[in-house]
Amino acid sequence: MQKRRVVIVSPALADANNGNWQTARRWQRLLAPHQVRIVRQWPGDNPAAHAQARQDEVMLALHARRSAEAVQAWYAQHGQRGLGLALTGTDLYRDIAHDPHAQRSLTLAKSLVVLQGLGPKSLPHQHQEKTRVIYQSSSTRQTLPKTTRHLRIVMVGHLRDEKDPRTLMEAACLLCPGSGILIDHIGAPLDPTLGQAARATQARCPHYRWLGALSHRETLQRIQRAHLLVHTSRLEGGAHVLMEAICSGTPVLASRIDGNLGLLGEDYDGLFEAGDAPSLVDLLLRCRVHTHQNPLMAHLSHQCASRAHLFEPQAERTALHQWVQDLWTP
């Protein structure tokens, strides 16, 4: 394999510690031995950055709208050759419907990538043929023993509207403190109003804890210890935290949106309608009964385990290397 110089354009870098950054950093590792660098802008705003940009052979841009300037700059210099675009949830389920910059990015890219199986159907027909699915990956982690004293729930996601954290907070308020269900909520208050709502919910509900932003390591440990991961998003391109839960032996309750169905499978039984807190509460209570011998919990664990092979690091590595090769090939 001939080594290529690959640039990943990510609208977020390490300081954001969000999904875009985690994807960019993981792809940089998986694409070795290619020489891969991560930038927020391309070609950059100084002579040194421009000098590096002249050596780049392949661009992998994350986010059609937010990386649109870099996509257009690459196309102006190289045409479509080497130009790949990975689409986020806000691309698929919001921006490409009305944003001209996002729409132009779709047209200019040689190849498009979506991160879950239902992603292609949200694209205009003329772009579906150049679209491929690359599932993100997560390392398999030991399934830790779970307490029988209560049902431990964890939700992971920075507090912003797309993640719909209010549904979890509403569910916490509907649960009785004596229900035996404890909720840990992890995420930075990107929307200060949602941060205030989390603090108010914590004051009102002793069974709900808002832990704020935690390190990736701490977050993974809490996922491993939880009985269930809850994911309430209204809009999602393919949440990595779902894979982390599945590969830790922790089943999932998730909103019924394409971004979740494309990872969990359209026949998954741990689903509730987006924004429907009472339905989430009903699922939680059904999972609480005889936690360790609960038929629904056992069924959800089996369904999740059957999807785990999709998220193996070697599968993502192979798909990424093939993508780079295809982008470079005239």
N, C-alpha and C positions, 0 to 999 in steps of 0.2 A: 504494500500500500504506500502510495506516495503521500508524504506529509503536505498538508495545505495550511495556509495562513487564514484562519477563520476569525471573524469579528462577530461577537454577539452584541446586538444593540438592545439594551434593557432600559425601560423608563425608570427603573428603581435599582439602586446599588445597595451595598451592604448596610448602609445606615438605615434603610427602610425596613429591612428584614421581612419582606412580604413575599407573596407567591412569585412575582416576576423575578426577584433577586434569587430566590431559592432555585427556580428553574434554570436561570442563567448559570449559576454557580455549579449546579449538578451537571449541566450539559458541558461546561468547560472541563470537568473531571472526566466525564464519560468519553469525550472526543479525543483524549490522548491516544496516539502520540501527535495528533495535529497540534499546531501552535495556535492557541486560542486565547483571545483577550476579550474583556467585557468593557463596553463603554456606554455612556448615556447618550452621547451625541456623536455623529459621524458626518464629515471627516474630522470635526473638532474645530476649536477656535484659536489655534496657535500653530506656528510653523512645525513644532515637534509632532503635534497630533496629525497634521497633514502628511508629514513624512511617513509616519506609521501607517496611515490610511492608504498610501500609495502601494504598500506591500500586501494589503489584504486581498485575498482571492475569493473568499466566500463570505457573504453576510447572512446571518440568521437574526432577523429582527423580531422582537417580541412586541406585539400590540400594533394593530393596523393604524390607529389614529395617533397614538402618542409617539410612535417611531416613524410617522409619515415623512418627516423632513429628511431623515436618514435614508429611507427607502428611495425617495425621489433623487437625492444626491447620488446614491449608488447607480441608479438607473441612468442618470445623465452621463456618468462616466463609463459604465460597463454594459448598459442595456440589461436584459434579463439574466444574463449568464451570472451564476453564483448568487442570485438573490432569492433567499427564502424568507417566508413570513409565517410566524406562529401566531395563531389567533387566540385571544383571551375571551373570557365570558362577556365583557363589555363590548368587545368587537362583535361577537356572534349575535348577541341578543339585544344590542342597542345601537352601537355606532354605525355599523355597515348599512343600516336601514335608511340613514338620513345624513350622515357626515360625509361630505365630498372628499375629505382627506383620507378617511378610512377606505372609502370606495376606490380611490385612485391607487392606494397601496395594494388592494386585491388585484387590480389590473396589471400593475407593474411587476409584481413578483413572478418569478418563474414557477415557483412551487409554494403551496400553502400547507400548513400543518395545523390540525386540531388535536385536542388532548383527550377527547372522549368520543365514543362510538357514534353518538347522535349528532355530533358537530357538523358533518358535511351537509346534512339536510337543511341547515339554516342558511347556507350560502346560496347566492344566486346560481341558477343552473349552469351558466357559462363558466363558472369557476370550480364546479364540483369535480370535473375531470382531472384537474391539477392539484387536488387535495388528497392528503393521506392522514391517517390517524397514527399518532405516536403516543402511546400511553406513558405517562410519567412513572417512575419506579420508586420503590422503597425497599430497604433491606428488611429481611425477615427478622423479627425480634421475638424473644422468649415471651410466651404468654404467662403472665404472673398470676399467682393464686388470688382469688377474689374473696372478699369478706362475705359472710352470709348475714351480717347484722343489718345491712342496708344495701340499697342499689345506688352505686356511685356513677354519676353522669358527668361527662366532660364535654364542653363545647369549646372549639378553638377557632378564633378568627378575630382580627382587629375589628373594633366597633365602628361600622359604617353601614349605610343604608342597604347596600347590595347584600350584605350578610344577614340582614333582618334579625339582629339580636333581640329586638323587642318581643318577638314571638317566644323566645326562650324565657324572657323575663315575665311575660304574661302567663306562661305555663307555670313558672315558679309560684306566682301569686295564686294560681288556681289550685295548687297542691296544698294539702294540709301539712303543717309542720310535722305531724306524727305519721306521715305516709311511709316513712322509711326510705325516702328518695332524697339523696343529697346531690346538689348540682355545683360543679366547679366551672366557672366561665373564664376563659383565658383570652386576652386580647387588649391591645392598646386602644385608648379612646380617640381614634382618628376624628370622630365626630364628638365634640365636647358635650353636646346635648345627650347623646347616647351614654356617655360616661356618667353624666348626672343621673340618668335613668337607672344605670347599673348600681350606682351607690344607693339610690332610693330603694331599689328592689332588695338589696342586701340588708338595709336597715329594717325593711318590712318583713322579710322572709328569712328566718334563721337557717333554713336549709339551702339557701343560695349564697354562694361566695363568688364575688368578682375578684380575680387574682391579678388583673392587669396584664401587662406584657411579661412573658417569661422567656428564658432562653430556649432554644430549640431542644436542647438536652432535657431540661426540666419538663417541657411540654410533652416530649415523647414518654417520659417516665409516668406522667399523669395519665396519658392515654393507655399505657400498659396496665396501670392499676385500676382503670375504670371498667365497669361492666358494659357500658355503652358510650359511644360517641354520638352526639346530636349535632346535626348540620342543618341549619334553618334557611339557607340562602334562597333569595328570590331570583338570583342571576349568577350563573357559575359556568366557567369554561372547562372545569375539570379539577376539582379541589384536591390538592396533594394530601391534605389531612385525612381524606377518606382512605387513601391507599396506606397511609401510615397506621391507621386504625386496623384495617384489614390485615396488614402484614404483622400486626402485633397481637392478633387473635381477639380483637375487640370489635364486636359487631356494631352496626350503625343504624340510627334512625335519621332519616333525611327527608327533606322537602321533595315533592314530586315535580321536579323540573328536569329539562333535558340534560343539563350539565351533571346532575346526579344519576339519572337513569342510564346515561351513557357509560358510567363507571360501574354501577351496581347491577345493571340489567333491568330490563323493562318489567320483569316478573318479580322483582324484589318485594318482599312483604313488609319491610320496615319503613313504609312511606306514609307521609301525611301531606295534605295540601299546603302549599306555601302560605304562611300567615295564619294557619289554623291552629292556634294554641290549644283549644279543647281536644282536638284530635291527637296532638302530640301528648297531652296529658293521658288520654285513654291508652295510647301505646305504652307509655311509661308505667302506668298502673298494671297493665297486662304483663309487662316484663318483671314487675316487682314480685308477683305471687310466686313463692317457692323459687327464689332466684336461681339456685343451682340445679333445679330439676324442672325448670320452666320450659314447656314445649315450644313457645314462641322464641325464647332466647336460643334454644338449641337449634331451631330451624334457621334463624337469622345467622347464627354462627356458621352453620353449614353452607348457607348461600354465600356468605362472605368468603369463606375458605375456598369455594369453587371458583372465585374470581381472582384469587391471589396470584395465579401464574401469569396473569396479564401484566402485573406490575413488577416483574423481576428485573433487576438492573441489567442483566445481560440482554434481555429483549429490547430495552430502551437503547442500550449502547449499540446494538446491531442496527436498529432502525435509524439512529442518528448518523452513523457512519455511512449507511446507504444513502441517506438524504444528502449529505455533503458531497458524496461521489456523484449523485445524479445532478446536483446543482452545478458542479464544475464541468460535467460532460456537456460539450456543445450540442 
